């Protein structure tokens, strides 16, 4: 809590004093130091200034100054102590001070930097958190949090979205700026790519304008040294007023030194840290001061300096214009802004934003001229050699499609053996339970419900991991950005924006982060179209269904079939984007601007961390929604139990056993007859069960696609999560033979007339339906959150399901027709 939040008579213990320079020095000299008790004595008639008692004397502070002092009340201290030690609910004065001092040793650090600067890698190695690292804009779409202890301090890290600027053009930029101005950050770590200083330091100049306490991490410093270049970062630190520390986030080099500097800046004893003003030149400075003079007539409660607001108003920042309109003299401020803009354009013959941008780059260029010497080694030589092949006019596309094909083929071939091992393990566990437990509902739930439901999804874990291995390698190496580059013209002609390619490829992993990654697309219309077609990308949740059906019925063409499904999804996405662009969302044409980072060999640690994250997410889903869905499906299939029918079948079995009682030579014949009776019992029970009734209700809609009532029920269950289709098929088709693989059950499944349930045509129709229909619930929620309306989420549900029905119907009916000709 801020000191200004205390009321008359309330006390608090000082946790820390923010601010810098003369004010901070003066207020600390007056006794406002950590661990000291301060009490509110009285407020002026207009509630400002306020008189405080500290060290047995009274001092008055303006509310604006009191905002910079953080305190903790006895009530807050008690709450913290209760959370940490539930057995001790009392608190003494010393405890209160101890809690305050402990809080003062907690530093909130926000990591800010350009995409591809290694910001998330630094976050991972510092905090031990497992966050995805990628080489394109939009990987980190939300603030990720982590914590660790070092040198007696607790660091609470926030990894903010990668951004090139703070101009509020994109949601990321606006989010980062709001986070900085919220006052929740003690120190900013500006992560800068040492191999691209001029571009990366542009964001640094904007942070300087915001007067944010900052330490610069010169990341990937090994690349700068490898090129033979040199940087006098100590001199550059003094020039920009914040310490700079060389780091290598891959290896952890320089991380300790970085956090030592953070501590010294936080404690206010860093000799380099100071606030500087970037000089924008006489004309711009005069215009900034003109607006600034009007702004200073107001009490600015937000942590945004008046000078920074003045600069952003000159840049025609609409968000800050809305903020200014709350002030009593808003009209005067906006008039001053309009006058200043006119003056700049008259004298410099260009708009203010361009002038300020040029001035910032001029400041950076001047600073680097004094401190930076270019190396003689061309570090991008290898990158250019690889690019000459993978982005070639003719070879680029075949190489890309070859990579995609190898990814899908490898998903099958490399995952085959571990998948068989897991399948055997699931069968072994089911067999143990079958032999050791008495007959009854509990045994049936464990074997035919949980084990056959969850177990049949678990066996595809190796394939999921291998798919993410390929995707992670392409992202972390830098190839994914090249794929977007070579596909831009093709996709643009098909109605898609080039930048849409990245979220679409991310959709092969999971549609949810892919939809969130559309934030990097500046045009809202382009963003909306990309969101709407993203569910047509085959996410990893559909992969178990594909592997099961393709492995069972197209074992000799697995890679081709899987590649064909993914290609079909992309083709449908292109077609639907054209339709949406023409009839639903008129897309404005905006330029394709995207950074192509240098190629880097991904570390095995980063790739395996990514794979483990995805594997753990998959396992959590099995322990959550898939387990619940499996139990529900089992319940619907097991009940109601008809005693009369069961007794009838038991009597038939008893007659067979008595008939063959003394005929050991006809044992096989007896077992076959009993098997047939049990099969008839299961059929009769499934017809009368709740799931059978649901299936018969839905079947007329899906019968023209080749699906019977059992397949229809499995598709209904897949609306929650696509993996549930596999678990439902496992429960419905396993019967009493839980030791037999699901593939064999599906191959041997028969309709009432004795014909196979799953023909190649039915399987193709089913695969296409699963590819297209109803995105999972998480995807629907993501579309609602990103579009800001349930309307678009509902539309996505409707159009994908309708499209799935039309495509599957067309394929199945044409296939039947061709079969008759």
Secondary structure, DSSP 4 states (H G I P E B T S, - for coil): -BGGGPPTT-EEEEEEE---HHHHHHHHHTT--TT-EEEEEEE-TTS-SEEEEETTEEEEE-HHHHTTEEEE-HHHHHHHHHHH-TT-----HHHHHHHHHHHHTEEEEEEEE-TTSSHHHHHHHHH-------SSTTS--S-EEEEEEETTEEEEEEEPPP-S--SSSSHHHHHHHHHHHTT--SEEEEEEEGGGHHHHHHHHHHHHHTT--EEEEEESHHHHHHTT-EE-HHHHHHHHTS-EEE-BTTTTBTHHHHHHHHHHHHTT--SS---------HHHHHHHHHHHHHHTTS---SS--HHHHHHHHHTT-HHHHHHHTTSTTHHHHHHHHHHHHHHHHHHHSS-HHHHHHHHHHHHHHHHHHHHEE--SS-TTHHHHHHHHHHT-TTHHHHHHHHHHHHHHHHHHHTTHHHHHHHHHHHHHHHHHHHHHS-SSHHHHIIIIIIIHHHHHHHTTHHHHHHHHHHHHHHHHHTHHHHHHHHHHHHHHHTT--TTHHHHHHHTTT-HHHHHHGGGG-S-HHHHHHHHHHHTTS--HHHHHHHHHHHHHH-GGGHHHHHHHHHHHHHHHHHHHHHHIIIII--PPP-------PPP----HHHHHHHHHHHHHHHHHHIIIIIHHHHHHHHHHHH-S--HHHHHHHHHHHHHHHHHTTT-GGGHHHHHHHHHHHHHHHHHHHHHHSHHHHHHHHHHHHHGGGT--HHHHHHHHHTTT-THHHHHHHHHHHHTT-TTS-HHHHHHH-B-TTSSBS--HHHHHHHHHHHHHS---HHHHHHHHHHHT-HHHHHHHHHHHHHHHHHHHHHHHHHHHHHHH-
